[in-house]
Amino acid sequence: MADDMLINGLPPAAHLVLGLATTATPEEARAAYLEAVRRHPPDREPERFRELHTAMQAFCDPLPLAESAFRVPRLRSDLKAIIAAAAARPPRLPARVLLALGNVPQDGER
Amino acid sequence: MGSRKRKNNNRRQAQLARRQRNRLLNPEGWQPRPPAEAAWLDVAPLAAPNESAEDQAVFDADVSNRLPPDLQAESAVVREALDLTARGEPHAALDRLAVIGRKSPYADWRLFIRGLVAFQRGDLAAAREAWHRLEHGRRPIRIATVLSRAWEEAAAAPSGSPRAVVPAAAGSAHEVVALGLMRRASMWTAAREIAAVRHRDEERTFSASQAALAIRLEKQFRPLDPDFVSEFSAACRALALRQRDEEPLLALCRSTAGPADDPRNTRLQFIHLQRFMDADEEVRQCAREHVDRDLPGLMHLPEPLRAALAGVTLERAAAHLLDQEDGFMSELTPHEEQVCERLLRESLERYPRNRRAHEALIALLTTRGEEDESDGDAGRALFNAKLAFVGFFPDQYVHVQDLIDRFIAAGNFARAEPLVKSLIDQRTGDAGSRSVAWRFELLKASALAATDDLLAQARTALEASIAAWPNWIPRLWIPFLEAALRLREGDEAGYTAAVDAGRRESPDALSSDVMLHEALVRMKCPTERIEPIRMRIRQAAKDVAIDSPVGPLANAACFFMELERCGIPLDDDAHPAFSIGGAFARRLGQDGKSTLGSLIGRTSGLPVDDPGFWAAFRWLANHDFFGVVKPRREPKGIARLADRQPRAAAEVLEWLTRTSPDSLTTRKAGKRLTLVERFIATEPNAAIVQRLGAIVTAAREAIEEAEKRERQTRFRMTGRGFPPPEYARSPSDLPPFLQIILDRGGPDALAELVPLLVGPRNERTAKRIAQLAARLGISKSQMIDLLEP
C-alpha cells in the first residue's frame, strides 16, 4: 500500500473512501466514518477498516498525506514484474463496453 | 558512377536513421495509430428481442424513464455502480448497491457487480461463486459468461506475438471483442519492448528512446487498460528520476499523465529539481505552477488536502534555499531572505498547522532578530511568529517559556497565564516546564514587588509560588523570600524573624547569605540593604583558602544551578555568584595539594557521593570557570578523582563531550571511558546505568567525529589540500606523489604511507618512510622531493 502510494501518487482521497462530498464538514465525516465502520467491522474486514481509518485520519489532518507526496518515488518492482502482475488480472472495462458484451449474437454469428 | 550511387544510398540511409532517431527523441510530435484493440472499445449495448425493460433501463435512458419511480432509481444505482467499478472504486460501487433489496428485479445486477468486483481483482473463483446464482436469459449472466470464457482463453494462451491480436478461438462478435480486450496482446508487446532494454552505462536507468516508447504506449493504450498504463508510466518516471540525465524524465513528465493529484507531473519535476543546489529559481517557478495552476483545478481533492499540498510545496521551496545556505556555508542575501520569508508565510497562510514551516520561519527570523538588538521590527516579527506557532502547537514548550518570559518582562501577566496553564497541562519531563507555575508566580511576585501599591498582590503571588514549590528545589529559600517581602512591606521585625528562621535551617552561613541576597534582589528591596550582604559574600569568596571546606561553596553553586535549571538566570555579571564560582574553581584546582591524602596518593574529601556537588560542578563548567582554552582541562582535584572514581569520570566526560570533544581523543579520556563502562557492567541501579550509558555513547560518538576531524586536519596541514585517500573517489583524485606510490607499490604501499604522513613526524617515522622508499625503488632524496610540497 505504502509503496503503491509512492509510485502512483496519493491513495484515494478520504472523501472518496468515506463517500463524502469534497466540501464535507468534520461532523459529516465522523458520521460517515462511524457508519462505514459499522458496515465493515475490523474483525471481519481488517483491510477495509484500515483503509477507512487511514481515510479518517487524512480527513482530520491531511498534512502527513501531503508530505508523503513529496518523497522521492520508489519502485516496488521492475518493469517486467509490473507487466507480469498486470497481465494476471483482467482490465477494467467501461460500463458501455461491459454492457455490450451482453448483446445477443446476431443472425450469422456463432 | 557506381561509387556516387553508393554514396547517395549511404546518405539516404543515414538520413532515414536520423529521422527515425529524431522521431524517437521528439515523441510529442508523433501521432498515435490506434491499435486493433481500440476499435473493440467502440461498441454499444443493443437491446435483445424480448429483453426485460429493467435490463434495458440500465443502458437506455428512455426505457428507464418509463419505469415506476422506485425501479427508475434502482436502475440509476446499477448504472452508477457499473461506472464506479470502471473508475476503480469497487468499495463505493458495492456501498451504493446496498439500497437494492433481495426481491428487486435488480437483485441480479447487484449479484453480478459483486462478482465483477472479484473478477477485476483477478479472483475468478469468487466471481464465479457470485455469478453462478444469476438468472438465465438475462443480460447479467450473458456478460458474466462472455467475460469468464474470454479470461480463461486469454490466460490459457498468453499473448507473445502480434499475431495473437486476432483471437482465433472466439465465436460471436462480442466474444471476439471480449477476448481481444482480455488478451491486450499488442500492449504487452509494446511494454515488453521497453522493459527489455539493457543499458551499458551502469548509471543509466532509463534512456531517451525508452521514454519515447513509453510515451507512445501511454497514448495508444491508456483507454484499453488505464490501470496498467498509469502504473507502467509511473514506474518509467520513477526509473528516469534516478539518473543524472534529466531529458528522459522531462519528456515523460511532459507527455504522460501523472497520478490524479499531480496530473501534469509538476510535483515530480519539483522533486527532481530540488536535488540541484543551483536550481532555486526553477524550484520556485515549479512550486508556483503547482500551487497556482495545478492545485486549484484538482476539485476532486478535498479543500484541506489541496491546502496542505500547497503549504508543503511552498515550505519545501523555501527549504531548498535555506539548505543551500547550509551547504555552501554562505549566508543568504537580503533578497533571498525576503523570498524565503514570503514563501514560508504564504505556506502558513495556506495551511497553518505545518510544524516545519513554523520552525523554519522562526529560525530565519531568529537570525535576523539577533542582529536587531534594539528589539525592533525583526524582534516583533519573531515574537509574533512564535505566538502563532504555539497557538497551533502548544507542545513547543521552549517557545512557550520564551513567550511567558516576554509577557512577564512586559508586565503582561494576563497574556502569560493561559500559556502557563497549557504548559502545566502538557506535563513534560523538562525541569523548566515542570516548575513553570512556581516560576511564573515567583517572577510575578518579583515584578509586582517593584510597585508599592501592588505589594498585596505580590504577597498573593508569592504564596501561590510557595504552594507550587517543586520538590527538587530546596525549600530553605522560602523563609528568605518571606523575609525579603516583609522588608519590602516595611515590617522590620517580621524580616528579622524570618531571616533568623532561615539561618537556623540553612547548612552554613555562606548558603544563608547567598539565598538572602537572591531573595532581596528578587523582591526589589533597597540597595542599601542588599549591598552589605553582597560584600559579605565577596569577602567569603576571597577568604577561600587551600584547605577551606568545599561543602559551603558546593551548596551555594548548587543553588545557582537549580535557579538556572528552572529558567531564573543570573544575568548580571557583577552578581556575587560569579565570585563564589571563581573561588570554588580555584579551590578544586588546588584540592589535595596540602593534605596528607595527596602525599599518599589519595584525593581529599570531596563530597563525590553528594548529587549537589556534581550539580555545582556542572554550574562551574557551564560558566567556563575551568577556562576557555582548548583542549579543556578539568581542575586537578577533579582530574585525580576522575581517574579513579566512575561517577567523577562520567561527569568530566559529559562536560568535555559538550564543550570540547577534541579533548576526548587523549589516552586519559579513553581510560576514563573504560572505567565508566566497567562500572556500568556491575551497577544494579537501572537509572544510573541509563544515565551513564548515555554519557558513554555520546562520548564515543564525539571521539569518532573528533578523530575524523583530526585526520582531515593533519592531511590538510601537509600543505597539499587534497582529500585523505579514504575520501578519494578514484585514484585520479589523489595528488600526484600519492599516485606514484600507488603505481609503484599498489594500495598496500599507500596504506602503509598514509598513517606515516598523518602521524607525528619523528625519527621513527622518517626511518619507516626511508624503508618504504627503498622497497619501492625510490631514492631517499626522491622520496623527500615527493613528500615536500
Interface residues (C-beta under 8 A of the other chain):
Chain A: I7 N8 G9 L10 P12 A13 A14 H15 L16 V17 G19 T22 T23 A24 A36 R39 R48 E51 A58 F59 D61 P62 L63 L65 A66 E67 A69 F70 V72 P73 R74 L75 D78 L79 K80 I82 I83 A86 A87 A88 R89 P90 P91 R92 L93 P94 A95 R96 V97 L98 L99 A100 L101 G102 N103 V104 P105 Q106 E109 R110
Chain B: W40 L41 V43 A44 P45 L46 A48 P49 E51 V58 F59 R79 L82 D83 T85 A86 R87 G88 E89 H91 A92 D95 A98 L116 F119 Q120 R121 G122 R139 P140 R142 I143 V146 L147 W151 P158 G171 S172 A173 H174 V177 A178 L181 M182 R184 W188 A191 R192 I194 A195 L224 D225 P226 D227 F228 S230 E231 F232 A234 A235 C236 R237 A238 L239 L241 G258 P259 A260 D261 D262 R267 L268 F270 I271 M299 H300 L301 P302 E303 P304 L305 A307 A308 L309 G311 V312 T313 R316 Y351 R353 N354
